[in-house]
Amino acid sequence: MRPSPFTPIDALGRATLSGGRLLLDLAGFVFLALSPQRLRGWSRDPARRGAIATQIVFSGIDALPLLFLLALAAGIGFGGQLLVLLDPLTEDTQTLEILIHLVGLELAPLLTAFLLLARSGTAMAVELANMAQRRELEGLMLLQVDPIALFATPRLIAMALSQLALAILFATVALASAIAFAALTESTSLFRLLPQLPAALPPLALLLFVLRNLLFGLVIAASACLQGLTTGPLATEVPQHTQRAVVSALLLIFLLDGLFAALMLS
């Protein structure tokens, strides 16, 4: 039997519709978790404050050694060599503009998001999926405890803040190590670029950097929480929902990154 000529088009259409539904589901979940009703009084609730602090420690502070090594490797392996190639060809302002754009504004948010997704996103999805599979969430609802306010809201806030803080640290370490590596291996005169870094960062790019990282953190946490909380009673659903959380977060991260890249170039 000959395959239908519309099969690739059908597959593309189904993938587009599935991606659209996923985006709407995640957006709706974020609005639910961060609604004024669920945010009201969180600063006076020790349980939710403790959940936010615990998630920040796990997602942010515990990831610092690995993030530092990753930023150092990215700065030396990519940024330093790029700087060595650019310095003879461009002026200092153009060199810094290219270095900041590629390493600080593009590479830092993406690699930080991948690190958070691999460490915290998967762990969060597995934890909530196991609770849903054991029907612990139903018990909380019978006690009139809101699972979204208890589990999702603190994680969304903590992941967004952790992503932003870690991305800032990543960009700082990567840019500084890139300049230091190029100066030590090529010419010590390149150290002159270090004090010029803050002035070379455009305010609009800084604003988009902050917004991009906050959205990356929200996407990772929302994907993990949504898939974890909607897990069914079968044990086989736990790895399935964990996989969906990772894949959906990756797709949306790349989509958002492309949108922000287009905004910066426009």
WOWO-V238764 format. One record per residue. N is the residue number from 1. RES is the residue in one small letter. PHI is phi in radians with two decimals (999 if undefined). PSI is psi in degrees with one decimal (none if undefined). D_CENTER is the distance of its C-alpha to the mean C-alpha in Angstrom with 2 decimals. Layout:
BEGIN
n->N res->RES phi->PHI psi->PSI d_center->D_CENTER
n->N res->RES phi->PHI psi->PSI d_center->D_CENTER
END
This chain:
BEGIN
n->1 res->m phi->999 psi->128.0 d_center->45.49
n->2 res->r phi->-1.30 psi->137.7 d_center->43.82
n->3 res->p phi->-1.19 psi->147.5 d_center->40.14
n->4 res->s phi->-1.15 psi->137.6 d_center->39.56
n->5 res->p phi->-1.19 psi->-13.8 d_center->38.65
n->6 res->f phi->-1.63 psi->2.3 d_center->36.19
n->7 res->t phi->-1.03 psi->-48.8 d_center->34.11
n->8 res->p phi->-1.07 psi->-37.8 d_center->31.36
n->9 res->i phi->-1.17 psi->-41.1 d_center->31.32
n->10 res->d phi->-1.07 psi->-43.2 d_center->31.20
n->11 res->a phi->-1.10 psi->-41.1 d_center->28.28
n->12 res->l phi->-1.13 psi->-40.4 d_center->26.37
n->13 res->g phi->-1.13 psi->-43.5 d_center->27.33
n->14 res->r phi->-1.11 psi->-40.4 d_center->26.27
n->15 res->a phi->-1.13 psi->-39.3 d_center->22.85
n->16 res->t phi->-1.14 psi->-44.9 d_center->22.46
n->17 res->l phi->-1.13 psi->-40.3 d_center->23.70
n->18 res->s phi->-1.12 psi->-41.9 d_center->21.52
n->19 res->g phi->-1.13 psi->-38.3 d_center->18.37
n->20 res->g phi->-1.13 psi->-42.4 d_center->19.77
n->21 res->r phi->-1.12 psi->-40.2 d_center->20.51
n->22 res->l phi->-1.08 psi->-43.9 d_center->17.08
n->23 res->l phi->-1.10 psi->-42.3 d_center->15.62
n->24 res->l phi->-1.16 psi->-41.0 d_center->18.46
n->25 res->d phi->-1.08 psi->-44.9 d_center->18.09
n->26 res->l phi->-1.17 psi->-40.6 d_center->14.47
n->27 res->a phi->-1.10 psi->-43.4 d_center->15.49
n->28 res->g phi->-1.10 psi->-39.0 d_center->18.59
n->29 res->f phi->-1.16 psi->-40.5 d_center->16.98
n->30 res->v phi->-1.11 psi->-43.1 d_center->14.77
n->31 res->f phi->-1.12 psi->-37.3 d_center->18.04
n->32 res->l phi->-1.15 psi->-46.7 d_center->19.94
n->33 res->a phi->-1.20 psi->-31.6 d_center->17.82
n->34 res->l phi->-1.87 psi->22.9 d_center->17.70
n->35 res->s phi->-1.20 psi->153.2 d_center->21.26
n->36 res->p phi->-0.98 psi->-33.1 d_center->23.79
n->37 res->q phi->-1.08 psi->-40.2 d_center->25.71
n->38 res->r phi->-1.48 psi->-22.6 d_center->23.04
n->39 res->l phi->-1.49 psi->-16.4 d_center->22.01
n->40 res->r phi->-1.13 psi->125.2 d_center->25.71
n->41 res->g phi->1.35 psi->10.1 d_center->26.95
n->42 res->w phi->-1.17 psi->-29.9 d_center->23.79
n->43 res->s phi->-1.20 psi->-20.2 d_center->24.69
n->44 res->r phi->-1.75 psi->0.7 d_center->28.02
n->45 res->d phi->-1.73 psi->109.2 d_center->26.81
n->46 res->p phi->-1.13 psi->-29.2 d_center->26.63
n->47 res->a phi->-1.16 psi->-45.3 d_center->25.08
n->48 res->r phi->-1.28 psi->-36.1 d_center->21.99
n->49 res->r phi->-1.09 psi->-40.8 d_center->21.81
n->50 res->g phi->-1.15 psi->-36.6 d_center->22.11
n->51 res->a phi->-1.15 psi->-40.4 d_center->19.36
n->52 res->i phi->-1.13 psi->-45.3 d_center->16.90
n->53 res->a phi->-1.11 psi->-41.3 d_center->18.27
n->54 res->t phi->-1.10 psi->-42.7 d_center->18.17
n->55 res->q phi->-1.19 psi->-35.9 d_center->14.52
n->56 res->i phi->-1.13 psi->-40.1 d_center->13.74
n->57 res->v phi->-1.10 psi->-46.3 d_center->16.15
n->58 res->f phi->-1.21 psi->-44.7 d_center->14.78
n->59 res->s phi->-1.44 psi->-35.0 d_center->11.03
n->60 res->g phi->-1.74 psi->-62.5 d_center->11.77
n->61 res->i phi->-1.18 psi->-44.0 d_center->15.39
n->62 res->d phi->-1.14 psi->-22.2 d_center->15.93
n->63 res->a phi->-1.54 psi->-3.2 d_center->13.24
n->64 res->l phi->-1.06 psi->-47.2 d_center->14.98
n->65 res->p phi->-1.05 psi->-45.8 d_center->17.61
n->66 res->l phi->-1.16 psi->-39.8 d_center->15.54
n->67 res->l phi->-1.13 psi->-40.1 d_center->13.10
n->68 res->f phi->-1.09 psi->-44.5 d_center->16.35
n->69 res->l phi->-1.13 psi->-40.7 d_center->17.95
n->70 res->l phi->-1.13 psi->-42.0 d_center->15.20
n->71 res->a phi->-1.15 psi->-39.2 d_center->15.23
n->72 res->l phi->-1.11 psi->-43.7 d_center->19.00
n->73 res->a phi->-1.14 psi->-41.3 d_center->19.28
n->74 res->a phi->-1.15 psi->-40.0 d_center->17.25
n->75 res->g phi->-1.15 psi->-43.5 d_center->19.37
n->76 res->i phi->-1.32 psi->-47.4 d_center->22.59
n->77 res->g phi->-1.29 psi->-30.9 d_center->22.17
n->78 res->f phi->-1.99 psi->-56.0 d_center->20.79
n->79 res->g phi->-1.13 psi->-41.8 d_center->21.10
n->80 res->g phi->-1.12 psi->-45.0 d_center->24.49
n->81 res->q phi->-1.18 psi->-36.0 d_center->26.07
n->82 res->l phi->-1.09 psi->-40.4 d_center->24.88
n->83 res->l phi->-1.16 psi->-39.3 d_center->26.48
n->84 res->v phi->-1.08 psi->-38.5 d_center->29.65
n->85 res->l phi->-1.28 psi->-35.6 d_center->29.99
n->86 res->l phi->-1.42 psi->-32.7 d_center->29.37
n->87 res->d phi->-0.99 psi->-43.6 d_center->31.51
n->88 res->p phi->-1.26 psi->-15.0 d_center->34.90
n->89 res->l phi->-1.80 psi->-21.8 d_center->34.03
n->90 res->t phi->-2.29 psi->166.1 d_center->32.44
n->91 res->e phi->-1.38 psi->168.8 d_center->32.97
n->92 res->d phi->-1.05 psi->-42.5 d_center->30.86
n->93 res->t phi->-1.12 psi->-41.7 d_center->29.17
n->94 res->q phi->-1.20 psi->-39.2 d_center->28.24
n->95 res->t phi->-1.06 psi->-47.4 d_center->27.12
n->96 res->l phi->-1.16 psi->-37.3 d_center->24.77
n->97 res->e phi->-1.07 psi->-45.6 d_center->23.49
n->98 res->i phi->-1.17 psi->-44.0 d_center->22.62
n->99 res->l phi->-1.10 psi->-45.3 d_center->21.18
n->100 res->i phi->-1.14 psi->-41.6 d_center->18.95
n->101 res->h phi->-1.12 psi->-46.7 d_center->17.79
n->102 res->l phi->-1.36 psi->-44.0 d_center->17.04
n->103 res->v phi->-1.55 psi->-50.7 d_center->15.88
n->104 res->g phi->-1.37 psi->-39.9 d_center->14.61
n->105 res->l phi->-1.70 psi->-21.3 d_center->13.17
n->106 res->e phi->-1.90 psi->-55.2 d_center->12.09
n->107 res->l phi->-1.21 psi->-41.5 d_center->11.78
n->108 res->a phi->-1.08 psi->-50.3 d_center->10.13
n->109 res->p phi->-1.09 psi->-40.2 d_center->6.81
n->110 res->l phi->-1.16 psi->-49.7 d_center->6.85
n->111 res->l phi->-1.18 psi->-34.0 d_center->8.26
n->112 res->t phi->-1.14 psi->-42.1 d_center->6.27
n->113 res->a phi->-1.12 psi->-41.0 d_center->3.16
n->114 res->f phi->-1.09 psi->-40.5 d_center->6.56
n->115 res->l phi->-1.13 psi->-45.1 d_center->8.08
n->116 res->l phi->-1.15 psi->-39.2 d_center->6.37
n->117 res->l phi->-1.13 psi->-43.0 d_center->6.85
n->118 res->a phi->-1.19 psi->-38.9 d_center->10.22
n->119 res->r phi->-1.49 psi->-57.1 d_center->11.30
n->120 res->s phi->-1.66 psi->-37.9 d_center->10.40
n->121 res->g phi->-1.09 psi->-46.4 d_center->9.41
n->122 res->t phi->-1.16 psi->-42.4 d_center->12.67
n->123 res->a phi->-1.10 psi->-39.9 d_center->14.66
n->124 res->m phi->-1.13 psi->-44.0 d_center->13.92
n->125 res->a phi->-1.12 psi->-43.2 d_center->14.94
n->126 res->v phi->-1.13 psi->-42.6 d_center->17.98
n->127 res->e phi->-1.06 psi->-49.6 d_center->19.07
n->128 res->l phi->-1.23 psi->-34.6 d_center->19.18
n->129 res->a phi->-1.14 psi->-39.9 d_center->20.64
n->130 res->n phi->-1.14 psi->-38.7 d_center->23.34
n->131 res->m phi->-1.14 psi->-41.9 d_center->24.19
n->132 res->a phi->-1.18 psi->-39.0 d_center->24.56
n->133 res->q phi->-1.15 psi->-33.4 d_center->26.56
n->134 res->r phi->-1.50 psi->4.0 d_center->28.87
n->135 res->r phi->1.13 psi->26.9 d_center->29.31
n->136 res->e phi->-1.23 psi->-31.6 d_center->28.36
n->137 res->l phi->-1.16 psi->-35.8 d_center->26.57
n->138 res->e phi->-1.12 psi->-37.9 d_center->29.88
n->139 res->g phi->-1.11 psi->-39.8 d_center->31.65
n->140 res->l phi->-1.14 psi->-38.9 d_center->29.46
n->141 res->m phi->-1.17 psi->-34.0 d_center->30.10
n->142 res->l phi->-1.14 psi->-28.1 d_center->33.80
n->143 res->l phi->-1.53 psi->9.7 d_center->33.62
n->144 res->q phi->1.09 psi->36.3 d_center->32.14
n->145 res->v phi->-1.82 psi->127.9 d_center->28.79
n->146 res->d phi->-1.40 psi->111.1 d_center->25.83
n->147 res->p phi->-1.11 psi->-33.8 d_center->23.21
n->148 res->i phi->-1.17 psi->-44.9 d_center->20.49
n->149 res->a phi->-1.17 psi->-33.3 d_center->21.36
n->150 res->l phi->-1.39 psi->-39.9 d_center->21.73
n->151 res->f phi->-1.88 psi->-43.8 d_center->18.72
n->152 res->a phi->-1.40 psi->-47.8 d_center->16.10
n->153 res->t phi->-1.00 psi->-49.7 d_center->16.46
n->154 res->p phi->-1.08 psi->-35.6 d_center->16.04
n->155 res->r phi->-1.23 psi->-37.7 d_center->12.95
n->156 res->l phi->-1.11 psi->-45.3 d_center->11.22
n->157 res->i phi->-1.12 psi->-46.3 d_center->12.49
n->158 res->a phi->-1.15 psi->-40.8 d_center->11.74
n->159 res->m phi->-1.20 psi->-38.4 d_center->8.06
n->160 res->a phi->-1.11 psi->-44.7 d_center->7.73
n->161 res->l phi->-1.18 psi->-39.5 d_center->10.19
n->162 res->s phi->-1.14 psi->-43.4 d_center->8.98
n->163 res->q phi->-1.04 psi->-44.5 d_center->5.70
n->164 res->l phi->-1.13 psi->-47.6 d_center->8.38
n->165 res->a phi->-1.13 psi->-43.3 d_center->11.05
n->166 res->l phi->-1.19 psi->-36.5 d_center->9.76
n->167 res->a phi->-1.15 psi->-38.2 d_center->8.84
n->168 res->i phi->-1.09 psi->-45.1 d_center->12.34
n->169 res->l phi->-1.11 psi->-42.4 d_center->13.89
n->170 res->f phi->-1.05 psi->-49.0 d_center->12.64
n->171 res->a phi->-1.08 psi->-41.6 d_center->14.02
n->172 res->t phi->-1.10 psi->-48.9 d_center->17.14
n->173 res->v phi->-1.14 psi->-42.9 d_center->17.96
n->174 res->a phi->-1.14 psi->-44.1 d_center->17.41
n->175 res->l phi->-1.18 psi->-43.0 d_center->19.55
n->176 res->a phi->-1.15 psi->-42.5 d_center->22.15
n->177 res->s phi->-1.20 psi->-32.6 d_center->22.53
n->178 res->a phi->-1.11 psi->-46.6 d_center->22.87
n->179 res->i phi->-1.17 psi->-42.3 d_center->25.67
n->180 res->a phi->-1.11 psi->-42.9 d_center->27.27
n->181 res->f phi->-1.12 psi->-45.0 d_center->27.38
n->182 res->a phi->-1.13 psi->-37.7 d_center->28.86
n->183 res->a phi->-1.19 psi->-38.6 d_center->31.31
n->184 res->l phi->-1.33 psi->-28.8 d_center->32.51
n->185 res->t phi->-1.71 psi->-24.5 d_center->32.95
n->186 res->e phi->-1.94 psi->-64.0 d_center->34.12
n->187 res->s phi->-2.74 psi->129.9 d_center->35.50
n->188 res->t phi->-1.15 psi->-14.7 d_center->35.21
n->189 res->s phi->-1.14 psi->-17.3 d_center->35.59
n->190 res->l phi->-1.22 psi->-14.3 d_center->31.89
n->191 res->f phi->-1.07 psi->-17.5 d_center->31.22
n->192 res->r phi->-1.10 psi->-19.2 d_center->32.28
n->193 res->l phi->-1.34 psi->-22.8 d_center->28.84
n->194 res->l phi->-1.03 psi->-52.0 d_center->27.16
n->195 res->p phi->-1.20 psi->-13.0 d_center->28.69
n->196 res->q phi->-1.52 psi->-8.3 d_center->27.98
n->197 res->l phi->-1.04 psi->-50.6 d_center->24.17
n->198 res->p phi->-1.04 psi->-38.8 d_center->23.67
n->199 res->a phi->-1.28 psi->-19.3 d_center->26.16
n->200 res->a phi->-1.48 psi->-3.8 d_center->24.63
n->201 res->l phi->-1.61 psi->114.1 d_center->21.38
n->202 res->p phi->-1.18 psi->143.4 d_center->22.08
n->203 res->p phi->-1.04 psi->-39.7 d_center->21.41
n->204 res->l phi->-1.13 psi->-40.6 d_center->20.00
n->205 res->a phi->-1.11 psi->-37.2 d_center->17.49
n->206 res->l phi->-1.14 psi->-41.7 d_center->16.49
n->207 res->l phi->-1.10 psi->-44.5 d_center->16.19
n->208 res->l phi->-1.15 psi->-33.5 d_center->14.02
n->209 res->f phi->-1.09 psi->-46.0 d_center->11.75
n->210 res->v phi->-1.11 psi->-47.4 d_center->11.49
n->211 res->l phi->-1.11 psi->-41.8 d_center->11.15
n->212 res->r phi->-1.07 psi->-45.0 d_center->8.46
n->213 res->n phi->-1.24 psi->-36.4 d_center->6.10
n->214 res->l phi->-1.08 psi->-41.7 d_center->7.60
n->215 res->l phi->-1.19 psi->-38.2 d_center->7.18
n->216 res->f phi->-1.04 psi->-45.6 d_center->3.51
n->217 res->g phi->-1.10 psi->-40.8 d_center->4.29
n->218 res->l phi->-1.13 psi->-40.3 d_center->7.40
n->219 res->v phi->-1.11 psi->-45.3 d_center->6.89
n->220 res->i phi->-1.08 psi->-48.9 d_center->5.90
n->221 res->a phi->-1.19 psi->-41.3 d_center->8.69
n->222 res->a phi->-1.14 psi->-41.3 d_center->10.90
n->223 res->s phi->-1.09 psi->-45.1 d_center->11.11
n->224 res->a phi->-1.14 psi->-45.4 d_center->11.99
n->225 res->c phi->-1.20 psi->-42.6 d_center->14.35
n->226 res->l phi->-1.10 psi->-47.9 d_center->15.96
n->227 res->q phi->-1.19 psi->-36.7 d_center->16.79
n->228 res->g phi->-1.18 psi->-43.9 d_center->17.87
n->229 res->l phi->-1.27 psi->-20.3 d_center->20.06
n->230 res->t phi->-1.73 psi->13.9 d_center->21.70
n->231 res->t phi->-1.22 psi->140.3 d_center->22.85
n->232 res->g phi->-1.47 psi->-171.5 d_center->26.62
n->233 res->p phi->-1.38 psi->-10.5 d_center->29.36
n->234 res->l phi->-1.44 psi->139.0 d_center->29.47
n->235 res->a phi->-1.14 psi->-28.3 d_center->28.06
n->236 res->t phi->-1.22 psi->-14.8 d_center->27.12
n->237 res->e phi->-1.35 psi->-20.2 d_center->24.61
n->238 res->v phi->-1.09 psi->-54.1 d_center->22.29
n->239 res->p phi->-1.15 psi->-30.9 d_center->21.13
n->240 res->q phi->-1.13 psi->-45.8 d_center->21.20
n->241 res->h phi->-1.23 psi->-32.4 d_center->18.84
n->242 res->t phi->-1.12 psi->-43.0 d_center->16.48
n->243 res->q phi->-1.11 psi->-41.8 d_center->16.58
n->244 res->r phi->-1.10 psi->-37.8 d_center->16.07
n->245 res->a phi->-1.10 psi->-43.4 d_center->12.94
n->246 res->v phi->-1.17 psi->-47.2 d_center->11.40
n->247 res->v phi->-1.13 psi->-45.2 d_center->13.02
n->248 res->s phi->-1.13 psi->-39.1 d_center->12.22
n->249 res->a phi->-1.13 psi->-42.3 d_center->8.44
n->250 res->l phi->-1.07 psi->-45.4 d_center->8.94
n->251 res->l phi->-1.05 psi->-44.9 d_center->11.47
n->252 res->l phi->-1.25 psi->-32.8 d_center->9.79
n->253 res->i phi->-1.10 psi->-45.3 d_center->6.90
n->254 res->f phi->-1.14 psi->-38.0 d_center->10.08
n->255 res->l phi->-1.11 psi->-47.6 d_center->12.04
n->256 res->l phi->-1.12 psi->-39.1 d_center->10.19
n->257 res->d phi->-1.09 psi->-40.6 d_center->10.11
n->258 res->g phi->-1.12 psi->-39.8 d_center->13.77
n->259 res->l phi->-1.13 psi->-43.3 d_center->14.63
n->260 res->f phi->-1.21 psi->-34.9 d_center->13.51
n->261 res->a phi->-1.10 psi->-40.0 d_center->15.29
n->262 res->a phi->-1.14 psi->-38.2 d_center->18.27
n->263 res->l phi->-1.13 psi->-39.8 d_center->18.33
n->264 res->m phi->-1.23 psi->-30.4 d_center->18.45
n->265 res->l phi->-1.47 psi->-17.7 d_center->21.18
n->266 res->s phi->-1.37 psi->none d_center->23.19
END
